[in-house]
Amino acid sequence: MSGIAAVTPGWLFAQAGLAPCSEVGWGQLVQERGPGVYIITADPAPRDGQPVVYIGRAKSLSRRLRQFYRHRYGASSPHRGGQEILKLDGQRVVHWARAEVYAEAERLMLEAFRDATGIWPYGNRIRSARMRASSG
């Protein structure tokens, strides 16, 4: 890592004014059916020592994460965004928080991550490039 402290899920949730609800290991069910945002961390960290590898949003956290768990790399559905993290070895953990305005919360968290590290989360590269193009 290049002298930048690792960004934590708790810090990212705080940047969007949210309190984290809970966390589960990759593949485990998330009981929250309401809207919110989620963060996936990986150990070992794949790039620049940053354990946060993906930041996402959902109308229904439980449904969206089940889609992510079922996704096969290279497929167009059910969860193409973030599919790069499926190639990672090691432990992955899903952290989430309820958020009624989940798109705005996700945007704030992505921007906070980029501002703190100078890079996008490992799995957010494709969508982040679109965000950058639309905001510039």
C-alpha positions in Angstrom: 0.0 0.0 0.0 1.3 3.5 -0.8 1.0 5.2 2.6 -2.8 5.4 2.5 -4.6 3.9 5.4 -7.1 1.1 4.5 -10.6 2.4 4.2 -13.0 0.6 6.4 -16.7 -0.2 5.9 -17.6 1.7 9.1 -15.9 4.8 7.9 -17.6 4.5 4.5 -21.1 4.1 6.0 -20.4 7.2 8.2 -19.6 9.2 5.1 -23.2 8.6 3.9 -24.6 9.3 7.4 -25.5 5.6 7.9 -24.9 3.1 10.7 -23.9 -0.4 9.7 -26.5 -3.1 10.4 -24.5 -6.3 10.3 -22.1 -8.4 8.3 -22.1 -12.0 6.9 -19.6 -14.2 5.1 -19.8 -14.4 1.4 -22.7 -16.6 0.3 -24.6 -16.3 3.6 -28.1 -14.9 3.5 -28.8 -11.3 4.4 -32.1 -11.0 6.2 -32.7 -7.3 5.4 -35.4 -7.1 2.7 -35.5 -3.3 2.6 -33.4 -0.9 0.6 -29.8 -0.1 1.4 -26.2 -0.2 0.5 -23.6 -2.9 0.9 -19.9 -3.2 1.0 -17.8 -6.3 0.2 -14.4 -6.7 1.7 -11.7 -9.3 0.8 -8.8 -10.8 2.7 -6.3 -10.7 1.3 -6.8 -7.3 -0.3 -6.3 -7.5 -4.1 -5.0 -4.0 -4.7 -3.2 -1.3 -2.8 -4.0 -3.0 0.5 -7.6 -1.8 0.3 -9.9 -4.5 1.7 -13.0 -2.8 0.4 -13.5 -4.4 -3.1 -17.1 -3.4 -4.0 -19.8 -0.9 -3.0 -23.3 -1.5 -4.2 -26.9 -0.5 -3.7 -30.2 -2.3 -3.7 -34.0 -1.9 -3.4 -34.0 -5.2 -1.6 -30.7 -6.1 0.0 -31.6 -9.8 0.5 -32.7 -10.2 -3.1 -29.8 -8.3 -4.7 -27.2 -10.2 -2.7 -28.8 -13.6 -3.6 -28.4 -12.5 -7.2 -24.8 -11.6 -6.7 -24.1 -15.0 -5.0 -25.7 -16.8 -8.0 -23.9 -14.8 -10.7 -21.3 -16.5 -12.9 -18.4 -14.5 -14.2 -18.9 -13.3 -17.7 -22.7 -13.7 -17.7 -24.8 -10.5 -18.3 -27.1 -11.3 -15.4 -28.2 -11.5 -12.6 -25.4 -9.2 -11.2 -22.8 -8.2 -13.8 -21.6 -5.2 -11.8 -18.8 -6.1 -9.5 -18.3 -9.5 -11.1 -14.5 -9.0 -10.9 -14.6 -9.9 -7.2 -15.8 -13.4 -8.1 -12.2 -14.2 -9.3 -10.7 -13.3 -5.9 -9.3 -15.9 -3.6 -9.6 -15.7 0.1 -12.4 -14.6 2.4 -15.1 -12.2 1.4 -17.4 -10.5 3.8 -20.7 -8.5 3.1 -21.4 -5.5 5.3 -24.7 -3.6 4.9 -26.7 -0.7 6.1 -30.4 0.2 5.5 -30.8 3.4 3.4 -34.0 4.7 1.9 -32.0 6.9 -0.5 -29.7 4.1 -1.5 -28.5 5.6 -4.8 -27.3 8.7 -3.1 -25.7 6.8 -0.2 -23.8 4.6 -2.7 -22.6 7.7 -4.6 -21.3 9.3 -1.4 -19.5 6.2 -0.4 -17.9 5.7 -3.8 -16.7 9.3 -3.8 -15.4 9.1 -0.3 -13.4 6.0 -1.2 -12.0 7.6 -4.3 -11.2 10.8 -2.4 -9.4 8.9 0.3 -7.4 6.5 -1.9 -7.2 8.0 -5.3 -8.7 4.8 -6.8 -12.1 3.2 -7.2 -12.9 0.0 -5.3 -11.6 -3.1 -7.2 -15.0 -4.3 -8.4 -16.5 -0.9 -9.1 -14.2 -0.1 -12.0 -16.7 -0.3 -14.8 -19.6 1.6 -13.3 -17.2 4.1 -11.7 -15.9 4.9 -15.2 -19.5 5.7 -16.3 -20.1 7.8 -13.2 -16.9 9.8 -14.0 -17.9 10.4 -17.6 -21.4 11.5 -16.6 -20.2 13.9 -13.9 -17.5 15.6 -15.9 
